[in-house]
């Protein structure tokens, strides 16, 4: 067979295979069309892309249909940004659930969409799967995870102390600066309107977090905010007075520092107060 004829047959075969794949493989089809990516798009283009995906005859595809359902879910969730209609998020979830083999982003999107629809139990289940099945080095930022975990707080207890049991607490022991600063940010972002019991514990935590952050960045404003947080409590405990005194001494306000040391001693049994004398003496050093 002449070489030119053979090459022609091979070229025809390649073209046929390419054409066949474009008809049966959704990813090949998608590469030949404009995908819905992260580029800037307006509501009209989102709607146009969604309608094109809905009109597509998917019976022609026998490969990579999971990618089609991901694209359709993304189109519905993108439309929701403009429509704010729950049915768009619900449709996004329906398409994601059709995927046969989830990847990490699918689990994350299922968690986000479910929690936005207040389907908290289902959303947290997907989130737990995401955390368990995704290598930690590929996790989304920790703050994003925390915000999602706490989005359903209104359906949980209205007792801050019960909520606190599920969170990282700052101890007196050394902790890395990233952990301390992140904890302060979490407390600042926390929507406390859901809590009606044990809010004093929240202000204690916030005051302590400001102090611990001050020990890292040495900004005196943090000490002032620490005391403001402590004073928001309905009742100050003996340890609160000691922490407030420490802040005042570090700020150079010796008179107020001494006042809160006296308040601490009034509320503290003599045996305990005696053990704290070395610490109190150390607190007063800036004023000596």
FENSULQUI-V158617 format. One record per pair of residues at least 12 apart in sequence whose C-alpha atoms are under 10 Angstrom apart, sorted by the first residue. I is the first residue (numbers start at 0). J is the second residue. If there is no record, write none. Layout:
i=(I	I)
j=(J	J)
//
This chain:
i=(20	20	20	21	21	22	22	22	22	22	22	23	23	23	23	23	23	23	23	24	24	24	24	24	24	24	25	25	25	25	25	25	25	25	25	25	26	26	26	26	26	26	26	27	27	28	29	29	29	33	34	34	34	35	35	35	35	35	35	35	35	36	36	36	40	41	41	41	42	42	42	42	42	42	43	43	44	44	45	45	45	45	45	45	45	45	45	46	46	46	46	46	47	48	48	48	48	48	49	49	49	49	49	49	49	49	50	50	50	51	52	52	52	52	52	53	53	55	63	64	64	64	65	65	65	65	65	65	65	65	66	66	67	67	67	67	68	68	68	68	68	68	68	68	68	69	69	69	69	69	69	69	69	69	69	69	70	70	70	71	71	71	71	71	72	72	72	72	72	72	72	72	72	72	72	72	72	72	73	73	73	73	73	73	74	74	74	74	75	75	75	75	75	75	75	76	76	76	76	76	76	76	77	78	79	85	85	85	86	87	88	88	88	88	88	88	89	89	89	89	90	91	91	91	91	92	92	92	92	92	92	92	93	95	95	96	102	102	102	103	103	103	103	103	103	103	103	104	104	104	104	105	105	106	106	106	106	106	106	106	106	106	106	107	107	107	107	107	107	107	107	107	107	107	107	108	108	108	108	109	109	109	109	109	109	109	110	110	110	110	110	110	110	110	110	110	111	111	111	111	111	111	111	113	113	114	114	114	114	114	114	115	115	115	117	117	117	117	118	119	119	119	119	119	119	119	120	120	122	122	122	123	123	123	123	123	126	126	126	127	130	141	142	142	142	142	145	145	146	146	146	149	149	149	149	150	150	152	152	152	152	152	153	153	153	153	153	154	155	155	156	156	156	156	157	157	157	157	157	157	157	157	158	158	158	158	158	158	158	159	159	159	159	159	159	159	159	159	159	160	160	160	160	160	160	160	161	161	162	163	163	163	166	166	167	167	168	168	168	169	169	169	169	169	169	170	170	170	171	171	173	174	175	176	176	176	176	176	177	177	178	179	179	179	179	179	179	179	180	180	180	180	180	180	180	181	181	182	182	182	182	182	182	183	183	183	183	183	183	183	183	183	184	184	184	185	186	186	186	186	186	186	186	187	187	189	197	197	198	198	198	199	199	199	199	199	199	199	199	199	200	200	201	201	201	201	202	202	202	202	202	202	202	202	202	203	203	203	203	203	203	203	203	203	203	203	203	204	204	204	205	205	205	205	205	205	206	206	206	206	206	206	206	206	206	206	206	206	206	206	207	207	207	207	207	207	207	207	208	208	208	209	209	209	209	209	209	209	210	210	210	210	210	210	210	210	210	211	212	213	213	219	219	219	220	221	222	222	222	222	222	222	223	223	223	223	224	225	225	225	226	226	226	226	226	226	226	226	227	228	229	229	230	235	235	235	236	236	236	236	237	237	237	237	237	237	237	237	237	237	238	238	238	238	238	238	239	239	239	240	240	240	240	240	240	240	240	240	241	241	241	241	241	241	241	241	241	241	241	241	242	242	242	242	242	243	243	243	243	243	243	244	244	244	244	244	244	244	244	244	244	244	245	245	245	245	245	245	245	245	245	246	247	247	247	247	248	248	248	248	248	249	249	249	249	249	250	250	251	251	251	252	252	253	253	253	253	253	254	256	256	256	257	257	257	257	260	260	260)
j=(60	61	62	59	60	57	58	59	60	61	62	57	58	59	60	61	62	63	64	57	59	60	61	62	63	64	57	59	60	61	62	63	64	65	66	67	60	62	63	64	65	66	67	62	63	60	66	67	70	48	48	52	70	48	49	52	70	71	73	74	77	70	73	74	77	77	78	81	77	78	79	80	81	82	78	81	74	78	73	74	75	76	77	78	79	80	81	74	75	77	78	81	74	70	71	74	75	78	70	71	72	73	74	75	77	78	71	74	75	71	67	68	70	71	74	71	74	67	98	97	98	99	94	95	96	97	98	99	100	101	95	98	94	95	97	98	91	92	93	94	95	96	97	98	99	91	92	94	95	96	97	98	101	104	105	108	91	94	95	90	91	93	94	95	87	88	89	90	91	92	93	94	95	96	97	105	108	109	88	91	92	94	95	108	87	88	90	91	87	88	89	90	91	92	94	88	89	90	91	92	108	112	91	91	91	112	115	116	116	112	109	111	112	113	115	116	112	113	115	116	112	108	109	112	113	105	108	109	110	111	112	113	109	108	109	109	129	132	133	128	129	130	132	133	134	137	138	129	133	138	139	125	129	122	124	125	126	127	128	129	130	132	133	122	125	126	127	128	129	130	133	138	139	144	147	122	125	126	129	121	122	123	124	125	126	129	122	123	124	125	126	127	128	129	147	148	123	125	126	144	147	148	150	125	126	126	147	148	149	150	151	147	150	151	150	151	153	154	151	147	148	150	151	152	154	155	151	154	147	148	151	147	148	149	150	151	144	147	148	148	144	181	181	182	184	185	166	185	185	188	189	162	185	189	190	189	190	189	190	191	193	194	190	191	192	193	194	193	193	194	193	194	195	196	191	192	193	194	195	196	197	198	193	194	195	196	197	198	200	191	193	194	195	196	197	198	199	200	201	194	196	197	198	199	200	201	196	197	194	200	201	204	182	185	179	182	182	204	208	182	183	204	207	208	211	207	208	211	207	211	211	211	215	211	212	214	215	216	212	215	212	208	209	210	211	212	214	215	208	209	211	212	213	215	216	208	212	204	205	208	209	211	212	204	205	206	207	208	209	210	211	212	205	208	209	205	201	202	204	205	206	208	209	205	208	201	232	233	231	232	233	228	229	230	231	232	233	234	235	236	229	232	228	229	231	232	225	226	227	228	229	230	231	232	233	225	226	228	229	230	231	232	235	236	238	239	242	225	228	229	224	225	226	227	228	229	221	222	223	224	225	226	227	228	229	230	231	239	242	243	222	225	226	228	229	239	242	243	221	225	228	221	222	223	224	225	226	228	222	223	224	225	226	242	243	245	246	225	225	225	246	246	249	250	250	246	243	245	246	247	249	250	243	246	247	250	246	242	243	246	239	240	242	243	244	245	246	247	243	243	242	243	243	262	263	266	262	263	266	267	259	260	261	262	263	264	265	266	267	268	260	262	263	264	266	267	259	262	263	256	258	259	260	261	262	263	264	266	256	257	259	260	261	262	263	264	275	278	279	282	256	259	260	263	282	255	256	258	259	260	263	256	257	258	259	260	261	262	263	279	282	283	257	259	260	278	279	281	282	283	285	282	259	282	283	285	282	283	284	285	286	282	283	284	285	286	285	286	283	285	286	285	286	283	284	285	286	287	286	282	283	286	279	282	283	286	279	282	283)
//
